[in-house]
Amino acid sequence: MKKIRGKVYIVGAGPGDPELISVKGLKSLKKADCLLYDFLSSVELLRYAKSSCEKVCVGKKDGLHLKEQNEINKLLYKKALKYKNVVRLKGGDPFIFSRGYEEARFLRQKGVSFEVIPGITSAIAGPESHGIPLTIKNRISSVAILTGRKKDINAEIDAPDCQTLVYLMGVRNIANIVRALVKSGRKKTTPCAFIEKATQKDSRIVRATIGTIEEKAKRFSVKPPAVLIVGEVVKDGYRS
Ligand SMILES: C[S@@+](CC[C@H](N)C(=O)[O-])C[C@H]1O[C@@H](n2cnc3c(N)ncnc32)[C@H](O)[C@@H]1O
């Protein structure tokens, strides 16, 4: 049995603004001997790592995978055998549509010690950074975070009975999302918005309704990464 030297920190980098990583996450980054990071993590965060730190981009971005998940798992294990402190840096929160959970389970099976350091998810930071709350006291009391794209591209998208819905990975599949929203009984006049590159300098918001979002997203060439928020809160935003 190989002796496992290292500890792995599965860290949420936050949505883009490098200042939105947690103090704990940043501390782990500064002491990392090896860093495995995704595309979505703010590149500026990399400069906090020691110059001797081995940095490996294992990123996933908009369908492009540099490495398959099982390769990433194996690499994490290999680096934990070699180094004392290994950081796995992931965009947003590591457990929100991010496979951090799978990585944690794999490490556990392999007997590698690890710690999960949560991050600010784009699902919350996206709307909030444009003044849109996900809940409002006594009025908007339910919110769901959903995937806008399933493995089987033809699979039906979920549209549960919540007042606010936030879809990640939905730009390319907006037609199917709209179909699901209408099928769930929502009115075509329900407000919604795409928030692109949340918390980054060139972030923007495209406001619409369920009935117009597909056309507007095309007209304004909305591109990933973007979150789609659906519900009355879009109208309530303090910048609306
Ligand atoms: C694979 S998921 C990872 C989500 C991430 N773990 C999180 O908590 O934000 C990637 C999707 O997150 C959303 N996303 C990530 N960063 C974003 C940003 N800065 N602005 C808007 N959406 C973002 C987009 O919907 C993107 O397609």
PDBQT file of the ligand as one rigid body, heavy atoms in Angstrom, charges set to zero:
ROOT
HETATM    1  C1  LIG A 301     -19.942  23.555 -15.251  1.00  0.00    +0.000 C 
HETATM    2  S1  LIG A 301     -20.915  24.847 -14.591  1.00  0.00    +0.000 S 
HETATM    3  C2  LIG A 301     -19.977  25.261 -13.170  1.00  0.00    +0.000 C 
HETATM    4  C3  LIG A 301     -20.737  26.081 -12.170  1.00  0.00    +0.000 C 
HETATM    5  C4  LIG A 301     -19.910  26.532 -10.996  1.00  0.00    +0.000 C 
HETATM    6  N1  LIG A 301     -19.488  25.422 -10.195  1.00  0.00    +0.000 N 
HETATM    7  C5  LIG A 301     -20.627  27.542 -10.115  1.00  0.00    +0.000 C 
HETATM    8  O1  LIG A 301     -20.940  27.236  -8.963  1.00  0.00    +0.000 OA
HETATM    9  O2  LIG A 301     -20.842  28.676 -10.562  1.00  0.00    +0.000 OA
HETATM   10  C6  LIG A 301     -20.547  26.159 -15.713  1.00  0.00    +0.000 C 
HETATM   11  C7  LIG A 301     -21.699  27.120 -15.846  1.00  0.00    +0.000 C 
HETATM   12  O3  LIG A 301     -21.728  27.987 -14.717  1.00  0.00    +0.000 OA
HETATM   13  C8  LIG A 301     -22.199  29.258 -15.110  1.00  0.00    +0.000 C 
HETATM   14  N2  LIG A 301     -21.148  30.263 -14.832  1.00  0.00    +0.000 N 
HETATM   15  C9  LIG A 301     -19.946  30.051 -14.309  1.00  0.00    +0.000 A 
HETATM   16  N3  LIG A 301     -19.279  31.215 -14.144  1.00  0.00    +0.000 NA
HETATM   17  C10 LIG A 301     -20.095  32.184 -14.569  1.00  0.00    +0.000 A 
HETATM   18  C11 LIG A 301     -20.003  33.588 -14.664  1.00  0.00    +0.000 A 
HETATM   19  N4  LIG A 301     -18.927  34.253 -14.252  1.00  0.00    +0.000 N 
HETATM   20  N5  LIG A 301     -21.058  34.262 -15.164  1.00  0.00    +0.000 NA
HETATM   21  C12 LIG A 301     -22.178  33.634 -15.554  1.00  0.00    +0.000 A 
HETATM   22  N6  LIG A 301     -22.325  32.296 -15.501  1.00  0.00    +0.000 NA
HETATM   23  C13 LIG A 301     -21.311  31.581 -15.021  1.00  0.00    +0.000 A 
HETATM   24  C14 LIG A 301     -22.515  29.172 -16.596  1.00  0.00    +0.000 C 
HETATM   25  O4  LIG A 301     -23.876  28.830 -16.729  1.00  0.00    +0.000 OA
HETATM   26  C15 LIG A 301     -21.609  28.053 -17.034  1.00  0.00    +0.000 C 
HETATM   27  O5  LIG A 301     -22.077  27.459 -18.224  1.00  0.00    +0.000 OA
ENDROOT
TORSDOF 0
